[in-house]
Amino acid sequence: MTIISPTPPRLVVRSEAELREYVRARWNPKPPAPAPLRIIRTTADLEVGDSLRRPGGQTDVLITRLNPETREETLVEGRREVWSLGSCWVLEAAELVQAYARDDAAVTHG
């Protein structure tokens, strides 16, 4: 039986300060910065993946597509198609909505 081992990694010589910094950076890395809070007030603020609460006591719907896609285009056009799977609602760009951001930070206005 023949055992083939990979070549050993290249030996790196470090000073004690470099070694301490290397270990510190990998042993206790900084946690990622929290995502900035996104406030959803109007239809123009919606993004794909957000949950939209429909008026009249209907359940929340997951937004799967937006037309126009960007906030700026929506403001120029004045309206936006909000799609959830096969359903579509046409809303005014400045219409107040109740929605939850996709990062599960519940933000409600309106």
N, C-alpha and C positions, 0 to 999 in steps of 0.2 A: 504494500500500500504506500502510495506516495502522497505526501501532504504538501500542497503548495501554499505558501503564505504570502500575503501581499508585502510589498516592500515597506519597511518601517517609515513612519513619517519623518520629515526633515527635522533635525534637532534644532530648536531655537533657544539660544541663550539669552536670558533676560536679567536685568538688574533686579534687586529686591523691590524697588519702587515700581518698576514696570510690572513685575509679577503681582504685586499687591493690587495695582490698578486693573490688571487683566482679570484677576479673581473677583474683585469688587464689582466690576461691570457685569460679569456673568453670574455671580452668586446672588446678587440682590438687584436685579434690573428695576428701573423705574417703571411703574405701571403706566399704561398708555393714558394720555390726557383724555379727559371726558369730552364727548362730542358737544359742540356748542348747542345750546337749547334753541330749537327751531319753533317759532311761534306761528301757528296756523290761524289766520283770522279770516281770510277771504278765499274764494275759489282759486285765485291766482297763486296762492301760497302752497297749494297741494302738490304732492309729488307721488309718483308711482310707488306703491307699497304702503301708503298711508291708509288708515281706516276712516271712512266718512260716515257720520251718523246722519241718516236720512230723517227729515222732519216728519212729524206725525206719528212718532213712536215706533217707526220701523227699525229693524236691526241695523247694526253697522255693516258696511260693505267695504271690502278690500279693493282699493283702486289698482286696476291692472293696466290701464292705458289712459293717457291724456292727450287731447287734441285741442289746441296746439300744445306742444310738449313743454315749452319753457314759460316761465313767469312773464318775461318781457314780451313775448309774442302774444300771450293771453291779454295783457294790459292793452296792447295795440289793437287787437281784434275786438276786445270788449266782452267776449264770451268764451266759454270753454266746454268741450265735451268731456265728461267724466265717465269712464268705462269701468265696469266691474264685471268681468267675464263677458256675458252676452248682453248685459243691460247697459243703457246709456242715459245720462241725464245731461241736459244742456243748461248750464248755469252762467249767470252774469259774472264777469271777472271780479267785480267789487262786492259780490253777494257774500254776506257773512255765513260762515259754515261752522259746524262743530265737527272736529276731526282729531284723530290721535296720530302723532308722528310715528313713523315706522320703527323708531328705536324704543318704542313702548313708553316714551315719556308722554303721559296724557296731558294734552293741552287743549282746553276748550274755551272758545270765545263765541260770543254771539248771542 
